[in-house]
Amino acid sequence: MSHPDLIPIAFWPDSRTAYVGRHDGGQVYADIVGDPDWFNPKFQHTFTVVIHFFDHEGHHADSRFLAGIEDGRRAETYLIQCLESLSGWNYGAIEIRLFKFAAHRRLWGLVDRGQDSDWVDLEPEDLGFHAPWDGSYST
């Protein structure tokens, strides 16, 4: 089994894919994630805003981060302001290609699970995309 070159990601408000869409320069997947030490009781719980940029053909072009935000509402306000400042921004489904890189002590990307798998995982969000490749995800 295999995956398509372009992986569809559906836009669903009030879900884990609420911050996807297109702008004049291409496509965007954005999210707010808990920082790596989230479960350490001695750690100050913070969030990271991540915005992944893709060209119109789904190739990863750039990623931007704002880490160490202590308030989830502040993180969401910042993220929405960033997206809505993009020229021609519209929330909606996207189609992107596999990508991966390390930053902020984690793996980020849309990663193939390996041999004989028809799943790809969005990391570190732990969203799995799979056949029938309609943009739905599993957690």
C-alpha positions as CSV (number, residue, x, y, z in Angstrom):
1,M,0.0,0.0,0.0
2,S,1.1,3.6,-0.4
3,H,0.0,7.2,-0.1
4,P,-0.7,9.8,-2.8
5,D,2.0,12.4,-3.5
6,L,-0.4,15.1,-2.4
7,I,-2.0,14.5,1.0
8,P,-5.4,16.2,1.4
9,I,-6.1,17.9,4.8
10,A,-9.7,18.9,5.3
11,F,-10.7,22.2,7.0
12,W,-13.0,21.6,9.9
13,P,-13.7,24.5,12.2
14,D,-13.5,23.6,15.9
15,S,-11.3,20.7,15.2
16,R,-7.6,19.8,15.0
17,T,-7.6,21.1,11.4
18,A,-9.2,24.5,12.1
19,Y,-6.2,26.5,10.9
20,V,-5.6,25.4,7.3
21,G,-6.2,27.3,4.2
22,R,-4.8,29.1,1.2
23,H,-3.4,32.6,0.5
24,D,-1.9,34.3,-2.5
25,G,1.5,32.7,-1.9
26,G,0.3,29.1,-1.4
27,Q,-1.1,26.9,1.3
28,V,-0.8,26.9,5.1
29,Y,-1.1,24.4,7.9
30,A,-1.0,26.1,11.4
31,D,-1.6,24.9,14.9
32,I,-1.0,25.5,18.6
33,V,0.8,22.7,20.4
34,G,1.8,22.1,24.0
35,D,5.5,22.3,24.6
36,P,7.5,19.1,24.9
37,D,7.7,19.2,28.7
38,W,3.9,19.6,29.0
39,F,3.6,16.6,31.4
40,N,6.4,17.6,33.7
41,P,4.7,19.0,36.8
42,K,7.8,21.2,37.6
43,F,7.6,22.8,34.1
44,Q,5.8,26.0,33.4
45,H,3.2,24.8,30.8
46,T,3.5,26.8,27.6
47,F,2.4,26.6,24.0
48,T,4.0,26.9,20.6
49,V,2.3,28.5,17.6
50,V,3.5,26.9,14.4
51,I,2.7,28.0,10.9
52,H,3.9,25.8,8.0
53,F,3.9,27.4,4.6
54,F,3.6,25.4,1.3
55,D,3.7,26.5,-2.3
56,H,0.7,26.1,-4.5
57,E,2.0,22.6,-5.5
58,G,2.2,21.5,-1.8
59,H,6.0,21.6,-1.3
60,H,7.0,22.8,2.1
61,A,8.5,26.3,1.8
62,D,9.0,27.6,5.4
63,S,7.8,27.2,9.0
64,R,7.5,29.9,11.6
65,F,7.3,29.5,15.3
66,L,6.4,31.5,18.4
67,A,7.3,29.4,21.5
68,G,6.8,29.9,25.2
69,I,3.3,31.4,25.2
70,E,1.8,30.9,28.6
71,D,-1.8,31.5,27.7
72,G,-3.7,29.4,25.2
73,R,-6.1,32.2,24.3
74,R,-3.2,34.5,23.6
75,A,-1.7,31.9,21.4
76,E,-4.9,31.4,19.4
77,T,-5.4,35.2,19.0
78,Y,-1.8,35.5,17.7
79,L,-2.3,32.6,15.3
80,I,-5.5,34.0,13.9
81,Q,-4.0,37.5,13.4
82,C,-1.0,36.0,11.6
83,L,-3.3,34.0,9.2
84,E,-5.7,36.8,8.5
85,S,-2.8,39.1,7.7
86,L,-1.8,36.9,4.8
87,S,-2.8,38.4,1.4
88,G,-5.8,36.6,0.0
89,W,-6.3,34.4,3.1
90,N,-9.1,31.9,3.1
91,Y,-9.7,29.0,5.4
92,G,-10.2,25.8,3.5
93,A,-8.9,22.3,2.6
94,I,-5.3,22.0,1.5
95,E,-3.1,19.3,-0.3
96,I,0.5,19.0,0.8
97,R,3.5,16.8,0.3
98,L,5.5,14.9,2.9
99,F,8.1,17.0,4.7
100,K,10.1,16.8,8.0
101,F,12.6,18.7,10.0
102,A,13.7,19.1,13.6
103,A,13.2,22.3,15.6
104,H,12.4,23.3,19.1
105,R,13.4,19.9,20.4
106,R,10.9,18.0,18.3
107,L,10.3,16.4,14.9
108,W,7.9,18.5,12.7
109,G,6.3,17.3,9.5
110,L,4.0,15.1,7.5
111,V,5.9,11.8,7.7
112,D,5.4,8.4,6.0
113,R,5.0,5.6,8.6
114,G,7.2,3.3,6.5
115,Q,7.0,0.0,4.7
116,D,3.6,-1.4,3.9
117,S,1.8,1.5,5.5
118,D,-1.0,3.5,3.9
119,W,-0.8,6.1,6.7
120,V,1.1,9.4,7.1
121,D,1.5,11.2,10.4
122,L,1.5,14.9,11.1
123,E,4.0,15.5,13.8
124,P,4.1,16.4,16.6
125,E,0.3,16.7,16.5
126,D,-0.1,13.0,16.1
127,L,-2.7,13.2,13.4
128,G,-2.9,10.3,11.0
129,F,-4.1,10.6,7.5
130,H,-5.0,7.5,5.5
131,A,-7.1,5.9,2.8
132,P,-9.6,6.9,1.4
133,W,-7.4,10.1,1.4
134,D,-10.4,12.4,1.7
135,G,-8.7,14.8,4.2
136,S,-10.0,13.1,7.3
137,Y,-7.6,12.3,10.1
138,S,-7.4,9.9,13.0
139,T,-5.7,10.4,16.4
